Amino acid sequence: MVFVLVFMVKTTINLDEEIYAEIVKESIEKYGSTKNISKIINQRLRNRANTTGKRRQRITFRVSKSLLSKDVDAEIKAGWEESSK
């Protein structure tokens, strides 16, 4: 037996007006209402991920006791640049 767990996460995103209008229009055309905007966004993100052909890599870094938030940003940027090579 195989079990697959799917986790949905609720978040708030800020969309440009043009992008929002496109998503609303697509949702109404496909589903008849705007209640499925999340489906449209998820589909677009999956399609985008599939067309790039690259799998995203996990960026890891160690946190020291005195790491400030600006240092965290620098560590993330350095890890991102290293994984892009």
Backbone as CSV, one residue per row, in Angstrom:
resi,resn,N_x,N_y,N_z,CA_x,CA_y,CA_z,C_x,C_y,C_z
1,MET,0.829,-1.170,0.000,0.000,0.000,0.000,0.887,1.253,0.000
2,VAL,0.528,2.222,-0.797,1.277,3.469,-0.877,0.380,4.607,-0.421
3,PHE,0.910,5.410,0.471,0.174,6.575,0.941,0.882,7.830,0.461
4,VAL,0.134,8.773,-0.026,0.690,10.050,-0.459,0.043,11.143,0.374
5,LEU,0.890,11.913,1.015,0.384,13.038,1.800,0.524,14.318,0.998
6,VAL,-0.530,15.073,0.947,-0.510,16.357,0.246,-0.817,17.436,1.267
7,PHE,0.083,18.364,1.393,-0.108,19.452,2.329,-0.420,20.727,1.561
8,MET,-1.458,21.391,1.960,-1.804,22.674,1.378,-1.411,23.748,2.388
9,VAL,-0.835,24.808,1.906,-0.402,25.893,2.769,-1.151,27.146,2.364
10,LYS,-1.674,27.833,3.332,-2.398,29.070,3.064,-1.442,30.237,3.277
11,THR,-1.396,31.134,2.310,-0.515,32.286,2.404,-1.146,33.461,1.665
12,THR,-0.572,34.605,1.831,-1.030,35.801,1.124,0.062,36.233,0.168
13,ILE,-0.313,36.497,-1.066,0.645,37.003,-2.050,0.092,38.282,-2.657
14,ASN,0.977,39.130,-3.091,0.587,40.378,-3.756,0.845,40.227,-5.252
15,LEU,-0.199,40.327,-6.042,-0.098,40.179,-7.484,-0.251,41.527,-8.162
16,ASP,0.445,41.675,-9.284,0.211,42.851,-10.112,-1.226,42.789,-10.609
17,GLU,-1.802,43.946,-10.858,-3.201,43.994,-11.298,-3.424,43.216,-12.591
18,GLU,-2.474,43.315,-13.521,-2.607,42.623,-14.803,-2.607,41.112,-14.616
19,ILE,-1.698,40.614,-13.790,-1.617,39.177,-13.533,-2.886,38.694,-12.845
20,TYR,-3.341,39.450,-11.865,-4.569,39.088,-11.155,-5.751,39.022,-12.117
21,ALA,-5.856,40.001,-13.008,-6.959,40.023,-13.974,-6.909,38.793,-14.881
22,GLU,-5.706,38.401,-15.318,-5.552,37.207,-16.159,-6.009,35.956,-15.414
23,ILE,-5.596,35.845,-14.141,-5.934,34.668,-13.351,-7.437,34.610,-13.085
24,VAL,-8.041,35.739,-12.781,-9.488,35.788,-12.557,-10.232,35.381,-13.831
25,LYS,-9.806,35.920,-14.961,-10.443,35.600,-16.239,-10.327,34.104,-16.528
26,GLU,-9.125,33.542,-16.334,-8.921,32.113,-16.581,-9.769,31.256,-15.645
27,SER,-9.854,31.655,-14.387,-10.648,30.913,-13.405,-12.129,30.913,-13.789
28,ILE,-12.633,32.046,-14.211,-14.042,32.141,-14.613,-14.300,31.313,-15.869
29,GLU,-13.359,31.374,-16.835,-13.524,30.606,-18.070,-13.498,29.101,-17.811
30,LYS,-12.578,28.647,-16.952,-12.432,27.207,-16.705,-13.446,26.663,-15.709
31,TYR,-13.705,27.427,-14.636,-14.484,26.892,-13.532,-15.797,27.625,-13.264
32,GLY,-16.029,28.754,-13.949,-17.281,29.472,-13.779,-17.328,30.409,-12.585
33,SER,-16.227,30.494,-11.843,-16.180,31.414,-10.698,-14.720,31.715,-10.359
34,THR,-14.558,32.581,-9.375,-13.199,32.929,-8.940,-12.761,32.097,-7.733
35,LYS,-13.545,31.115,-7.350,-13.221,30.297,-6.176,-12.029,29.373,-6.404
36,ASN,-11.589,29.240,-7.644,-10.497,28.325,-7.958,-9.219,29.047,-8.381
37,ILE,-9.039,30.247,-7.904,-7.838,31.002,-8.237,-6.588,30.253,-7.778
38,SER,-6.645,29.618,-6.626,-5.495,28.852,-6.133,-5.122,27.735,-7.100
39,LYS,-6.130,27.068,-7.677,-5.858,26.008,-8.658,-5.102,26.575,-9.855
40,ILE,-5.540,27.720,-10.334,-4.904,28.342,-11.496,-3.455,28.683,-11.174
41,ILE,-3.217,29.286,-10.030,-1.856,29.666,-9.640,-0.981,28.427,-9.497
42,ASN,-1.494,27.376,-8.835,-0.728,26.140,-8.697,-0.404,25.518,-10.051
43,GLN,-1.367,25.510,-10.964,-1.137,24.959,-12.305,-0.047,25.741,-13.025
44,ARG,-0.124,27.057,-12.943,0.886,27.888,-13.603,2.273,27.656,-13.012
45,LEU,2.352,27.539,-11.699,3.642,27.295,-11.065,4.191,25.919,-11.449
46,ARG,3.333,24.909,-11.473,3.785,23.569,-11.886,4.249,23.578,-13.330
47,ASN,3.481,24.222,-14.206,3.865,24.298,-15.619,5.196,25.007,-15.780
48,ARG,5.382,26.061,-15.041,6.643,26.810,-15.094,7.805,25.940,-14.629
49,ALA,7.597,25.194,-13.552,8.650,24.320,-13.023,8.973,23.215,-14.022
50,ASN,7.957,22.697,-14.714,8.173,21.612,-15.668,8.862,22.087,-16.940
51,THR,8.653,23.326,-17.335,9.242,23.816,-18.585,10.695,24.235,-18.419
52,THR,11.123,24.526,-17.204,12.518,24.922,-17.014,13.450,23.730,-17.102
53,GLY,12.937,22.535,-16.807,13.757,21.342,-16.890,14.747,21.185,-15.751
54,LYS,14.833,22.136,-14.889,15.754,22.065,-13.763,14.980,21.785,-12.493
55,ARG,15.574,20.987,-11.665,15.006,20.784,-10.336,15.650,21.766,-9.400
56,ARG,14.868,22.344,-8.569,15.421,23.284,-7.605,16.213,22.529,-6.562
57,GLN,17.317,23.120,-6.167,18.139,22.509,-5.143,17.865,23.178,-3.813
58,ARG,18.007,22.397,-2.777,17.833,22.940,-1.436,19.089,23.703,-1.054
59,ILE,18.898,24.867,-0.501,20.015,25.679,-0.031,20.113,25.486,1.472
60,THR,21.282,25.092,1.931,21.473,24.886,3.359,22.617,25.747,3.859
61,PHE,22.531,26.149,5.085,23.623,26.872,5.729,23.511,26.678,7.230
62,ARG,24.629,26.818,7.898,24.652,26.668,9.346,24.417,28.007,10.004
63,VAL,23.703,27.984,11.093,23.392,29.210,11.813,24.222,29.249,13.081
64,SER,24.934,30.352,13.254,25.700,30.511,14.481,24.850,31.241,15.518
65,LYS,25.335,31.303,16.706,24.570,31.927,17.788,24.294,33.400,17.548
66,SER,25.232,34.106,16.928,25.108,35.555,16.810,24.734,36.014,15.398
67,LEU,24.045,35.185,14.646,23.687,35.530,13.279,22.516,36.510,13.276
68,LEU,22.728,37.674,12.684,21.682,38.686,12.567,20.860,38.428,11.308
69,SER,19.680,39.035,11.218,18.822,38.793,10.057,19.490,39.229,8.760
70,LYS,20.260,40.315,8.788,20.952,40.738,7.559,22.011,39.718,7.168
71,ASP,22.614,39.051,8.174,23.590,38.003,7.888,22.904,36.770,7.299
72,VAL,21.686,36.496,7.747,20.924,35.381,7.187,20.689,35.625,5.702
73,ASP,20.291,36.844,5.344,20.065,37.185,3.939,21.337,36.979,3.119
74,ALA,22.469,37.384,3.664,23.750,37.221,2.963,24.078,35.744,2.778
75,GLU,23.825,34.928,3.792,24.086,33.486,3.710,23.181,32.840,2.661
76,ILE,21.923,33.239,2.636,20.987,32.692,1.651,21.440,33.069,0.244
77,LYS,21.825,34.319,0.054,22.279,34.778,-1.259,23.517,34.006,-1.696
78,ALA,24.467,33.821,-0.791,25.690,33.083,-1.119,25.358,31.636,-1.483
79,GLY,24.463,31.008,-0.732,24.052,29.636,-1.032,23.340,29.534,-2.356
80,TRP,22.520,30.533,-2.652,21.785,30.559,-3.926,22.757,30.671,-5.088
81,GLU,23.723,31.577,-4.967,24.706,31.766,-6.029,25.541,30.517,-6.234
82,GLU,25.895,29.857,-5.149,26.696,28.628,-5.240,25.910,27.508,-5.910
83,SER,24.630,27.395,-5.609,23.826,26.315,-6.192,23.500,26.586,-7.656
84,SER,23.619,27.836,-8.093,23.308,28.186,-9.486,24.469,27.890,-10.438
85,LYS,25.627,27.608,-9.877,26.814,27.366,-10.716,26.731,26.066,-11.468
